[in-house]
C-alpha cells in the first residue's frame, strides 16, 4: 500500500516537473498536486 502511494506521488511529481519545464502548469494541476500531497 505504501509503495503504491510513493509510486503515485512519483508520477505526480514527474508530471509536475514536465509541466513546469514547458510552462504549461495551470491552477487545476496545482490543486491536484496539493490534494495528492495530503492524501
C-alpha distance matrix in Angstrom:
0.0 3.8 5.4 5.2 6.4 8.8 10.0 10.8 12.6 14.4 15.6 16.8 18.5 20.2 21.3 22.7 24.4 25.9 27.1 28.6 30.5 32.1 32.6 31.2 28.8 29.6 28.9 26.4 24.3 24.5 23.5 20.3 19.5 20.3 18.3 15.1 15.7 15.8 12.7
3.8 0.0 3.8 5.4 5.1 6.3 8.7 9.9 10.7 12.3 14.3 15.4 16.4 18.4 20.0 20.9 22.3 24.3 25.6 26.7 28.5 30.6 30.9 29.9 27.4 28.4 27.7 25.6 23.2 23.0 22.3 19.4 17.9 18.6 17.2 13.9 13.7 14.1 11.7
5.4 3.8 0.0 3.8 5.4 5.1 6.2 8.6 9.9 10.5 12.4 14.3 15.1 16.4 18.4 19.8 20.8 22.4 24.2 25.4 26.8 28.9 29.7 28.7 26.6 28.1 27.9 25.7 23.0 23.2 23.0 19.8 18.2 19.6 18.5 14.9 14.9 16.2 13.9
5.2 5.4 3.8 0.0 3.8 5.5 5.1 6.2 8.7 9.8 10.6 12.4 14.2 15.3 16.6 18.3 19.8 21.1 22.5 24.2 25.8 27.4 28.2 26.8 24.7 25.9 25.7 23.2 20.7 21.3 20.9 17.5 16.4 18.1 16.5 12.9 13.9 15.1 12.4
6.4 5.1 5.4 3.8 0.0 3.8 5.4 5.1 6.2 8.6 9.9 10.6 12.2 14.2 15.3 16.3 18.2 19.9 21.0 22.3 24.3 26.0 26.3 25.1 22.6 23.6 23.0 20.7 18.3 18.5 17.9 14.7 13.4 14.6 13.2 9.6 10.2 11.4 8.9
8.8 6.3 5.1 5.5 3.8 0.0 3.8 5.4 5.1 6.1 8.6 9.8 10.3 12.2 14.1 15.0 16.1 18.1 19.7 20.6 22.3 24.5 25.0 24.2 21.9 23.4 23.2 21.4 18.5 18.4 18.6 15.6 13.5 15.0 14.6 10.8 10.6 12.7 11.2
10.0 8.7 6.2 5.1 5.4 3.8 0.0 3.8 5.5 5.0 6.2 8.7 9.8 10.5 12.3 14.1 15.1 16.4 18.2 19.7 21.0 22.9 23.9 22.9 21.0 22.8 23.1 21.0 17.9 18.6 19.0 15.7 13.9 16.3 15.7 11.9 12.7 15.0 13.3
10.8 9.9 8.6 6.2 5.1 5.4 3.8 0.0 3.8 5.4 5.1 6.2 8.5 9.9 10.5 12.2 14.1 15.3 16.4 18.2 19.9 21.4 22.0 20.6 18.5 19.8 19.9 17.5 14.7 15.6 15.6 12.1 10.9 13.4 12.5 8.8 10.3 12.6 10.8
12.6 10.7 9.9 8.7 6.2 5.1 5.5 3.8 0.0 3.8 5.4 5.0 6.0 8.5 9.7 10.2 12.0 14.0 15.0 16.1 18.1 20.0 20.3 19.3 16.9 18.3 18.3 16.6 13.5 13.5 14.0 11.0 8.7 10.9 10.9 7.3 7.7 10.7 9.9
14.4 12.3 10.5 9.8 8.6 6.1 5.0 5.4 3.8 0.0 3.8 5.4 5.0 6.1 8.5 9.7 10.3 12.1 14.0 15.1 16.4 18.6 19.4 18.8 17.0 19.1 19.8 18.3 14.8 15.2 16.4 13.5 11.0 13.7 14.3 10.8 11.0 14.3 13.7
15.6 14.3 12.4 10.6 9.9 8.6 6.2 5.1 5.4 3.8 0.0 3.8 5.4 5.1 6.1 8.5 9.8 10.5 12.1 14.1 15.3 16.8 17.9 16.7 15.2 17.3 18.3 16.4 13.0 14.2 15.5 12.3 10.6 13.9 14.2 10.9 12.2 15.4 14.5
16.8 15.4 14.3 12.4 10.6 9.8 8.7 6.2 5.0 5.4 3.8 0.0 3.8 5.4 5.1 6.0 8.5 9.8 10.4 12.1 14.2 15.5 15.8 14.6 12.4 14.1 14.7 13.0 9.6 10.5 11.7 8.7 6.9 10.4 10.9 8.1 9.5 12.9 12.6
18.5 16.4 15.1 14.2 12.2 10.3 9.8 8.5 6.0 5.0 5.4 3.8 0.0 3.8 5.4 5.0 6.0 8.5 9.8 10.3 12.2 14.4 14.7 14.4 12.3 14.7 15.5 14.7 11.0 11.0 13.0 10.9 8.0 11.0 12.6 10.0 10.1 13.8 14.3
20.2 18.4 16.4 15.3 14.2 12.2 10.5 9.9 8.5 6.1 5.1 5.4 3.8 0.0 3.8 5.4 5.0 6.0 8.5 9.7 10.5 12.6 13.8 13.6 12.4 15.4 17.0 16.1 12.3 13.2 15.5 13.2 11.0 14.3 15.8 13.2 13.8 17.4 17.6
21.3 20.0 18.4 16.6 15.3 14.1 12.3 10.5 9.7 8.5 6.1 5.1 5.4 3.8 0.0 3.8 5.4 5.1 6.1 8.5 9.9 10.9 11.9 10.7 9.6 12.3 14.2 13.0 9.3 11.0 13.3 11.0 9.6 13.3 14.5 12.5 13.9 17.3 17.4
22.7 20.9 19.8 18.3 16.3 15.0 14.1 12.2 10.2 9.7 8.5 6.0 5.0 5.4 3.8 0.0 3.8 5.5 5.1 6.1 8.6 10.1 10.0 9.5 7.5 10.2 11.8 11.5 7.7 8.3 11.2 9.9 7.8 11.1 13.1 11.8 12.4 15.9 16.8
24.4 22.3 20.8 19.8 18.2 16.1 15.1 14.1 12.0 10.3 9.8 8.5 6.0 5.0 5.4 3.8 0.0 3.8 5.5 5.1 6.2 8.9 9.6 10.3 9.3 12.7 14.7 14.9 11.3 11.5 14.7 13.6 11.1 14.1 16.5 14.9 15.0 18.7 19.7
25.9 24.3 22.4 21.1 19.9 18.1 16.4 15.3 14.0 12.1 10.5 9.8 8.5 6.0 5.1 5.5 3.8 0.0 3.8 5.4 5.1 6.6 8.5 8.7 9.0 12.5 15.3 15.2 11.7 13.0 16.2 14.8 13.1 16.5 18.5 16.9 17.6 21.3 21.9
27.1 25.6 24.2 22.5 21.0 19.7 18.2 16.4 15.0 14.0 12.1 10.4 9.8 8.5 6.1 5.1 5.5 3.8 0.0 3.8 5.4 5.3 5.8 5.1 5.3 8.9 11.9 12.1 8.9 10.4 13.7 12.9 11.9 15.0 17.1 16.2 17.2 20.6 21.4
28.6 26.7 25.4 24.2 22.3 20.6 19.7 18.2 16.1 15.1 14.1 12.1 10.3 9.7 8.5 6.1 5.1 5.4 3.8 0.0 3.8 5.5 4.7 6.3 5.9 9.6 12.2 13.5 10.5 10.6 14.3 14.2 12.5 15.1 17.8 17.2 17.4 20.8 22.3
30.5 28.5 26.8 25.8 24.3 22.3 21.0 19.9 18.1 16.4 15.3 14.2 12.2 10.5 9.9 8.6 6.2 5.1 5.4 3.8 0.0 3.8 5.5 7.8 8.9 12.7 15.7 16.8 13.8 14.3 18.0 17.6 15.9 18.6 21.2 20.3 20.5 24.1 25.3
32.1 30.6 28.9 27.4 26.0 24.5 22.9 21.4 20.0 18.6 16.8 15.5 14.4 12.6 10.9 10.1 8.9 6.6 5.3 5.5 3.8 0.0 3.8 5.4 8.0 11.4 15.0 16.0 13.5 14.7 18.2 17.9 16.9 19.8 22.1 21.5 22.3 25.6 26.7
32.6 30.9 29.7 28.2 26.3 25.0 23.9 22.0 20.3 19.4 17.9 15.8 14.7 13.8 11.9 10.0 9.6 8.5 5.8 4.7 5.5 3.8 0.0 3.8 5.7 8.8 12.1 13.8 11.8 12.5 16.0 16.5 15.6 18.0 20.6 20.5 21.1 24.3 25.7
31.2 29.9 28.7 26.8 25.1 24.2 22.9 20.6 19.3 18.8 16.7 14.6 14.4 13.6 10.7 9.5 10.3 8.7 5.1 6.3 7.8 5.4 3.8 0.0 3.8 6.4 10.1 11.1 9.4 11.0 14.1 14.3 14.2 16.8 18.9 19.0 20.2 23.1 24.2
28.8 27.4 26.6 24.7 22.6 21.9 21.0 18.5 16.9 17.0 15.2 12.4 12.3 12.4 9.6 7.5 9.3 9.0 5.3 5.9 8.9 8.0 5.7 3.8 0.0 3.8 7.0 8.2 6.2 7.3 10.6 11.0 10.8 13.2 15.3 15.7 16.8 19.6 20.9
29.6 28.4 28.1 25.9 23.6 23.4 22.8 19.8 18.3 19.1 17.3 14.1 14.7 15.4 12.3 10.2 12.7 12.5 8.9 9.6 12.7 11.4 8.8 6.4 3.8 0.0 3.8 5.5 5.5 6.5 8.8 10.2 11.0 12.6 14.4 15.6 17.0 19.2 20.6
28.9 27.7 27.9 25.7 23.0 23.2 23.1 19.9 18.3 19.8 18.3 14.7 15.5 17.0 14.2 11.8 14.7 15.3 11.9 12.2 15.7 15.0 12.1 10.1 7.0 3.8 0.0 3.8 5.5 5.1 6.2 8.7 9.9 10.5 12.1 14.2 15.4 17.0 18.6
26.4 25.6 25.7 23.2 20.7 21.4 21.0 17.5 16.6 18.3 16.4 13.0 14.7 16.1 13.0 11.5 14.9 15.2 12.1 13.5 16.8 16.0 13.8 11.1 8.2 5.5 3.8 0.0 3.8 5.4 5.1 6.2 8.7 9.9 10.4 12.2 14.2 15.7 16.6
24.3 23.2 23.0 20.7 18.3 18.5 17.9 14.7 13.5 14.8 13.0 9.6 11.0 12.3 9.3 7.7 11.3 11.7 8.9 10.5 13.8 13.5 11.8 9.4 6.2 5.5 5.5 3.8 0.0 3.8 5.4 5.0 6.3 8.7 9.8 10.5 12.4 14.6 15.5
24.5 23.0 23.2 21.3 18.5 18.4 18.6 15.6 13.5 15.2 14.2 10.5 11.0 13.2 11.0 8.3 11.5 13.0 10.4 10.6 14.3 14.7 12.5 11.0 7.3 6.5 5.1 5.4 3.8 0.0 3.8 5.4 5.1 6.2 8.5 9.9 10.7 12.8 14.6
23.5 22.3 23.0 20.9 17.9 18.6 19.0 15.6 14.0 16.4 15.5 11.7 13.0 15.5 13.3 11.2 14.7 16.2 13.7 14.3 18.0 18.2 16.0 14.1 10.6 8.8 6.2 5.1 5.4 3.8 0.0 3.8 5.4 5.1 6.0 8.5 9.8 11.0 12.5
20.3 19.4 19.8 17.5 14.7 15.6 15.7 12.1 11.0 13.5 12.3 8.7 10.9 13.2 11.0 9.9 13.6 14.8 12.9 14.2 17.6 17.9 16.5 14.3 11.0 10.2 8.7 6.2 5.0 5.4 3.8 0.0 3.8 5.5 5.0 6.0 8.5 10.1 10.6
19.5 17.9 18.2 16.4 13.4 13.5 13.9 10.9 8.7 11.0 10.6 6.9 8.0 11.0 9.6 7.8 11.1 13.1 11.9 12.5 15.9 16.9 15.6 14.2 10.8 11.0 9.9 8.7 6.3 5.1 5.4 3.8 0.0 3.8 5.4 5.1 6.2 8.9 10.2
20.3 18.6 19.6 18.1 14.6 15.0 16.3 13.4 10.9 13.7 13.9 10.4 11.0 14.3 13.3 11.1 14.1 16.5 15.0 15.1 18.6 19.8 18.0 16.8 13.2 12.6 10.5 9.9 8.7 6.2 5.1 5.5 3.8 0.0 3.8 5.5 5.2 6.8 9.2
18.3 17.2 18.5 16.5 13.2 14.6 15.7 12.5 10.9 14.3 14.2 10.9 12.6 15.8 14.5 13.1 16.5 18.5 17.1 17.8 21.2 22.1 20.6 18.9 15.3 14.4 12.1 10.4 9.8 8.5 6.0 5.0 5.4 3.8 0.0 3.8 5.4 5.4 6.6
15.1 13.9 14.9 12.9 9.6 10.8 11.9 8.8 7.3 10.8 10.9 8.1 10.0 13.2 12.5 11.8 14.9 16.9 16.2 17.2 20.3 21.5 20.5 19.0 15.7 15.6 14.2 12.2 10.5 9.9 8.5 6.0 5.1 5.5 3.8 0.0 3.8 5.4 5.3
15.7 13.7 14.9 13.9 10.2 10.6 12.7 10.3 7.7 11.0 12.2 9.5 10.1 13.8 13.9 12.4 15.0 17.6 17.2 17.4 20.5 22.3 21.1 20.2 16.8 17.0 15.4 14.2 12.4 10.7 9.8 8.5 6.2 5.2 5.4 3.8 0.0 3.8 5.8
15.8 14.1 16.2 15.1 11.4 12.7 15.0 12.6 10.7 14.3 15.4 12.9 13.8 17.4 17.3 15.9 18.7 21.3 20.6 20.8 24.1 25.6 24.3 23.1 19.6 19.2 17.0 15.7 14.6 12.8 11.0 10.1 8.9 6.8 5.4 5.4 3.8 0.0 3.8
12.7 11.7 13.9 12.4 8.9 11.2 13.3 10.8 9.9 13.7 14.5 12.6 14.3 17.6 17.4 16.8 19.7 21.9 21.4 22.3 25.3 26.7 25.7 24.2 20.9 20.6 18.6 16.6 15.5 14.6 12.5 10.6 10.2 9.2 6.6 5.3 5.8 3.8 0.0
